[in-house]
Amino acid sequence: MTFTPHLRPTTHSSTPWAKGDDKACFETDRVGQTTLRFEWWRDALWLIDSNDHVVLCDRRGLSRLGIHGFDVRGLSHYRATARRDDFTPGHSVHLHRDPQNPYDKNAIQVRAIGSHEPVGYVNKQKAATLAKMLDRGDNLNAICLRGAPPGAQPAKISILVATPELITHLLRNLATDANSVRLTK
């Protein structure tokens, strides 16, 4: 069965997605794992709740579940990197701490796997939380939800960060053929 959202997304407001019930966002199954899951829609990965409503990856409160989502900031300053590197939805990305950044001591660069150049940064609010986790050595993976393959210019890059186990759990309903999600280290 393929997910079809009830409403079309808008770039101006998250209101169309607010149709879901907050409780469904934070439901857990009988073993205590979140009932949220990933689904493909329009060449992007989306978080879906148990009522089949879209949950925005940067929604407040998801950090209680260990899910940290954000849109990459500063993308317009790194257009060449964004076009050259691989930010295909479903692919892993690298979070690189940048404590010497003159604007934010918690700065975290977002890079494609194998790249030494950033495509942008984690926003300051999320960076404060994620920097503590990275500095402690927490085992975190980052996956691209929205982006573009090499050679294409992404309008937006959205990232979700969680433990490897949680990302695997969120991917549980997706096919594992060559055209589906590919996580790389």
Stockholm file with secondary structure:
# STOCKHOLM 1.0

chainA/1-185         MTFTPHLRPTTHSSTPWAKGDDKACFETDRVGQTTLRFEWWRDALWLIDSNDHVVLCDRRGLSRLGIHGFDVRGLSHYRATARRDDFTPGHSVHLHRDPQNPYDKNAIQVRAIGSHEPVGYVNKQKAATLAKMLDRGDNLNAICLRGAPPGAQPAKISILVATPELITHLLRNLATDANSVRLTK
#=GR chainA/1-185 SS CCCCCSSCCCSSCSGGGGGSCHHHHTCBCTTSCBCCEEEEETTEEEEECTTSCEECTTCTTGGGGTCEEEECBCGGGGHHHHHHSCCCTTCEEEEEECTTCSSCTTCEEEEETTCSSCSEECCHHHHHHHHHHHHHTCCCEEEEEECCCTTSCCSCCEEEEECHHHHHHHTTTSCCSTTSCCCCC
#=GC SS_cons         CCCCCSSCCCSSCSGGGGGSCHHHHTCBCTTSCBCCEEEEETTEEEEECTTSCEECTTCTTGGGGTCEEEECBCGGGGHHHHHHSCCCTTCEEEEEECTTCSSCTTCEEEEETTCSSCSEECCHHHHHHHHHHHHHTCCCEEEEEECCCTTSCCSCCEEEEECHHHHHHHTTTSCCSTTSCCCCC
//
